[in-house]
Amino acid sequence: MEKIKVVINRESNTLDVWFDDAEKEFICEEIGDEVILKKDKDNRIIGFEKLNLLQNKNLNVPVEVTDHIGILNNNKPLKCLIN
């Protein structure tokens, strides 16, 4: 895995997280709580989608990224605001 891609789509009100190339998506499986697993042709999970993400699509979205061992940003989460 080279990178994790995160997409917030305000129009469809979804959050997509990809662990691999989205072009490899072959089948989707809804697992409940408005969460869909995205799988490749070998049935490996390559991402997921959260439906109905925001109750108010016009609000800014605070995002925090961290890792479990703290090397990402000197033990401090990376924070940003998605407009």
Rosetta blueprint (number, residue, H / E / L):
1 M L
2 E L
3 K L
4 I L
5 K E
6 V E
7 V E
8 I E
9 N E
10 R L
11 E L
12 S L
13 N L
14 T E
15 L E
16 D E
17 V E
18 W E
19 F L
20 D L
21 D L
22 A H
23 E H
24 K H
25 E L
26 F L
27 I E
28 C E
29 E E
30 E E
31 I E
32 G E
33 D L
34 E L
35 V E
36 I E
37 L E
38 K E
39 K E
40 D L
41 K L
42 D L
43 N L
44 R L
45 I E
46 I E
47 G E
48 F E
49 E E
50 K E
51 L L
52 N L
53 L L
54 L L
55 Q L
56 N L
57 K L
58 N L
59 L L
60 N L
61 V E
62 P E
63 V E
64 E E
65 V E
66 T L
67 D L
68 H L
69 I L
70 G L
71 I L
72 L L
73 N L
74 N L
75 N L
76 K L
77 P L
78 L E
79 K E
80 C E
81 L E
82 I E
83 N L
